[in-house]
Amino acid sequence: MRSSDYFNRTVEVLRRLETYGYQVAYYILQDEDLAMDATKIVLLALAQEDTLYNLPVAVQRDLMKKKIIKQSILLKYEVLSA
């Protein structure tokens, strides 16, 4: 039962962060597909954070913002160097 509760809370947090992450990624990348890729990668990384759902919402958003900016820049660099 406890793992189900953990899973549900984590999914809830990730859903809340998804749109915000996509908006930031799209602003940086100006490409829908790359923004979706960056968002997926970061959401999967955040899902690995054990205490994500215990963090305050502002901290969750800051964590998402930092990770999505980094991932967006990495993807942009990959596209430009290909």
N, C-alpha and C positions, 0 to 999 in steps of 0.2 A: 504493500500500500504506500509506503513512504517513497519508493522510487517513482511511482505513478504521480504522486504529488510534486516531486522534484521535476519530473518531465513536463507536467502541465504548466508549472510556473515558469520554467525555462522557455517553453514554446510561447507563452504569453508575452514574456519580455522580448523575445526575438521578433515576434509579430509587431510589437510596438516600435521596435527600432528599425524595421525593414524599410518603411517609407522614408524615414529620415536619412538612412544610409544611402538609399537610391538617389535621393535629391542631392546630397553632397557629391556623390560619385558622378552624377550626370552634370552637375555644375563644373566639375573639374574636367571631365572627359568629353562632354558634348557629343556623346554617342550612346544610344539606348542599350545596345548589346553589350558594350564594354561596361556600362554602369551596372547592368544586371549581373554580369560576371563578377565584378568587384564586390557587389552586395552579397552574392551567394558565398563567395570565398570568406568574406568577413563574418557573415552570419554563422557559417560552419565553424570558424575559429572561435567565435564568442560562445557557441554551444558547448565548447570544451571547458569553458570557465566554470569551475564548480560553484562559485559563490555569486554568479552574475545576478540571480534573482534577489539576493539579499542586499545588493547595493542600492543606494538611493537612485531615483530616476535620473537626476542630473549627472551623477557619476556614470551611469549606464550610457547616457547620450555622449558624454565626453569620451568614454572608451570607444564607442562606435565611431565617433568623429575622427579620433586619432588613427584608428585602424583603417577606416575607409579612405582617408586621405592618403595614407601610406600605400595601400593596395591600388588605389587609382593611379598614383604616380608610377608605381611599378608596371601596371598594365599599359599606361601611356608610353612609357619608355620601351617596353617590349614591342609595341606596335610601331613606334618610330624607328627602332633599330632593325626591324624585320625587312 
